[in-house]
Amino acid sequence: HLSPPGPLQVMVFGDLGIILSSLGSVVRDPTGRAALSPAGFAAVKLTTLRVEKGAKDKLQALLVISEYSDDVSFRKTIFEILGCFGWETRSDVLADAQQAFLSIQGDPTFNDHGAERYGSFLMELESGYQTLVEIVRGSMDG
């Protein structure tokens, strides 16, 4: 929903509160202001449902996951964040990411609004997806 009414409206996602309450989802930037950590950013993108840019959100998350795939702290944090959600949400996260990855893998010209050039990152997207599978399956087993 949009909040507050007025000239500046901010999109608020229901799962954002769960993510923000998780340790490690927020860090301080150099000026001391709060910002999403890479794991927090990826979790937000994975749990956000937007019809018009849904694949773009998932692909952005997969690229971040790929970039941090060897970072034990990142993997632990996103594992813990996703563990705050029920089994069904975690299954949806994995299915939606898989759909986005398979869409771009099957069509390198991929024409999802705002994600037209993501095809050039196919190896990174595959790495991110494989890492996400490991993380989500671990959170479902634990």
WOHU-V860266 format. One record per backbone hydrogen bond with DSSP energy under -0.5 kcal/mol. NH is the residue of the N-H (numbers start at 1). CO is the residue of the C=O. E is the energy in kcal/mol with one decimal. If there is no record, write none. Layout:
# WOHU-V860266
NH/CO/E + NH/CO/E
This chain:
# WOHU-V860266
3/10/-2.0 + 9/7/-0.7 + 10/3/-2.2 + 12/1/-2.5 + 16/13/-1.7 + 17/14/-0.5 + 19/15/-2.1 + 20/16/-3.1 + 21/17/-1.5 + 22/19/-1.4 + 25/22/-1.8 + 27/35/-3.2 + 29/33/-3.2 + 32/29/-2.6 + 35/27/-2.7 + 37/25/-2.5 + 41/37/-3.1 + 42/38/-2.5 + 43/39/-2.4 + 44/40/-2.3 + 45/41/-2.4 + 46/42/-2.3 + 47/43/-1.8 + 48/44/-1.2 + 50/48/-0.6 + 54/50/-0.9 + 57/53/-1.9 + 58/54/-1.8 + 59/55/-2.8 + 60/56/-2.4 + 61/57/-2.0 + 62/58/-2.4 + 63/59/-2.1 + 64/60/-2.0 + 65/61/-2.7 + 66/62/-2.4 + 67/63/-2.2 + 68/64/-1.9 + 69/66/-1.2 + 71/68/-2.0 + 72/70/-0.8 + 75/71/-2.4 + 76/72/-2.4 + 77/73/-2.6 + 78/74/-2.8 + 79/75/-2.0 + 80/76/-2.3 + 81/77/-2.6 + 82/78/-2.7 + 83/79/-1.7 + 84/80/-0.6 + 84/81/-1.6 + 85/82/-1.5 + 90/86/-2.2 + 91/87/-2.4 + 92/88/-2.3 + 93/89/-2.6 + 94/90/-2.0 + 95/91/-2.6 + 96/92/-3.0 + 97/93/-2.1 + 98/94/-2.4 + 99/95/-2.5 + 100/96/-2.2 + 101/97/-2.6 + 102/98/-3.1 + 103/99/-2.1 + 104/100/-1.9 + 105/101/-2.5 + 106/102/-2.4 + 107/103/-0.9 + 110/107/-2.7 + 115/112/-2.8 + 118/115/-1.5 + 120/117/-1.2 + 121/118/-2.1 + 122/119/-1.1 + 125/121/-2.7 + 126/122/-2.4 + 127/123/-2.3 + 128/124/-2.7 + 129/125/-2.5 + 130/126/-2.6 + 131/127/-2.3 + 132/128/-2.5 + 133/129/-2.5 + 134/130/-1.9 + 135/131/-2.4 + 136/132/-3.3 + 137/133/-2.6 + 138/134/-1.9 + 139/135/-2.0 + 140/136/-1.8 + 141/137/-1.9 + 142/138/-1.8
